[in-house]
Amino acid sequence: MQSRRLGKTGHMSSIIAIGGAALGTVTQAEADKGMNLAMEHHINHIDVAPSYGEAELRIGPWTARYRNEFFLGCKTQARDKKTAWESIKRSLDRLKTGYFDLYQFHGVDDLETLYAILSPGGALEAVLEARTQGLIRNIGITGHRPFVYLEVLNRFDFDTVLFPLSRVHAGHINDQNNFLPLLEYASRKDIGILAIKAVSKRAWPDSNRAYHTWYEPFDDQTNIDRSLWYTLSMDVDTLPMPSDLSLWPLVISAAERFNSLSPDDQATALADVKQYQPISVPGRN
């Protein structure tokens, strides 16, 4: 498994990460199988959030035993200081750890939310206090609108940024999903880049969902290879695996065989998905 430096955090993260969302609705035994699989393939980065069902509880036994082997990234949807402190303490307890390697403001998809977090009494105050106390080592931000994070990164020196980057998005660039300026800015400022939805195909066409994913994923090895390799060829640092454990073996296989796509191969990968429409921001479009 290749690894890449996660920006100024300095951590060498495996190019795919444990996606905690896949562990939130499964039994502990099923979660243990997923965690074992990840460790067997030298995946050393965990991405989890309180909103992912029982994922923190499923991961907790593993961080309690193997804390030094994982870079642990957690998140909060809190926007004010008090709620953020409560979220930090609860996640530390559920994950059985004394600190987070990365703590991220989750789902910041508009400037109003950003201003609430950064304002006096906002969630940033709690996170900065927690960092001073050694509970948090790096601070990041996540969401679905890359243009928002260009504004964000001019207002606070975040260590990482997480956003969608798939070949379907790339094949239908618009003002909501254009990730190219953000990639350039983050690279220049040495900000770690995490990409989500790399293997997404489209929004589910109906209520019949074969996987526990918000989007319909590609689920054959050829398309997962092309999707994963395209996203990794954009020089992102790591990407969390999708939120269904049954897809993990395919994603791990693709990651272990990763070779950066040439410009011609990238163009072919995009041409193959022109029939699909990019996924809209949840609750926004």
Buried (B, 14 or more C-beta within 10 A) or exposed (E): BEBBEBBBBEBBBBBBBBBBBBBBBBEBEBBBBBBEBBBEBEBBBBBBBBBBBBBBBBBBBBBEEEBEEBBBBBBBBBBBBEBBBBBBEEBBEBBBBEBBBBBBBBBBBBBEBBEBBBBEEBBBBBBBBBBEEEBBBBBBBBBBBBBBBBEBBEEBEBBBBBBBBBBBBBBBEEEBBBBEEBBEBBEEBEBBBBBBBBBBBBEBEEEEEEBBBBBBBBBEBEBBBBBBBBBBBBEBBBBBBBBBBEBBEBBBBBBEEBEEBEEEBBEEBBEBBEEBEBBEBEEEE
